Amino acid sequence: ILIEKREAERKDEQAKTTYWQLTMKFDLAQFGQLMAVAKLHHSDLQLQFYTDQPQALKQTEKFLPLLTERCMAQGLTISKAQCQLGKIPETLGNRRTSLISTKA
């Protein structure tokens, strides 16, 4: 798990905006690896899932609408929710900007 407070430049403004990013990596045995990245700016949430197995992609896409519905029930606006195939990094890394980093 990696929790970070990040800054990004806004396209429509000169100022930078801050947001929280939560990154989690899972080993799902027969489904392979899954990495979840959630970015929160005020009440706007972006959800991105990455997996290295087509079967895990299919399962994640199946439950993504339920997850977005539950997030919206908590008062969040979901501006992005997607899953895609990709290479999962070996580790989330030791970034000095992270506030919390745990390994189990």
N, C-alpha and C positions, 0 to 999 in steps of 0.2 A: 504494500500500500504506500502510495506517495501522495501527500497533500501539499499543494503549493499555492502561494499567493503570487499571481503573475501580473505583468503589465503588457498592454498592447496598444498600438496607435490606432485611433479610430479613423476610418476613411473620410468621414464627413467633418472631422474636427482636427485641430492641431494638437489638442491635448491627448494625453494617454489615459487609458481607462484600466482599472484593476479588476481582476476576477479571480475566483478560486478554481483550482483544478484538482480533481481527485482521479488518480490513476490506480487501477487494481489489476492484478494479473492472477489468473487461475489456471490450474492444471486439472482438467475435467476427465481424466483417465481416457475412456474410449472416445470422447469427443475432442481430444487434443487440448490445446491451450486457447485461452480466451483473455483478451485484455479489454478492460472497460475504462473509458475516459469520460468524465463528466466535468463540464465547465459551467460555473455558476456566476452570473453577473446580475446583481440585485435579485430579481425573481425570474430571470431568464436562464433556462437550463438547456445545454446542448449535450446530447448523449451520443457517443461513438463507441462501437464495439468492433474489435478486430479479432479474427480467428484464423488459424492456419488449416482448418479442416472444413470441407463443404458441408458435412453433416452438422457440425456445430453452428455454421452459418444459418442453415435451415431452421434449427431449433431457436436460435437467437431471434431471427426474424419473426418467428411464430409468436414469441412472447413479448416482443418490443411494443406492440400496441397496448398490451395490458400494463406494462411498465409506464408508458407515457400517460396513460389514463390515470394511473394511481399518483403520479407526480403532479398532474394537473389538479387532482382532487385535493392536493396539499397546498394549492395556490400558486404553483409554479407555471410559467409559460414555457412550453417546449418549442424552441425555434429550430432544433435539428435533432433527429433521432435516426440513426442508420447503423448498419452492420456491413462489414466488408471483409473479404479474404485478404490476408497479408501475413508477412513474417512478424512473429512476435519476438521482441527483444529478449535476450537471455536474462537481463536484469533491468530493473527500472532505473538503476544508476544511483550514484551517490552525489546528488546535486547539493551544493551549499545553500541554495535558495529554499530548499524544502523545510517546512516547519516540523513535520512529523514523518518519520520513515520507520516502518516496522518490517520485520522479516520473521516468518514462522517456519 
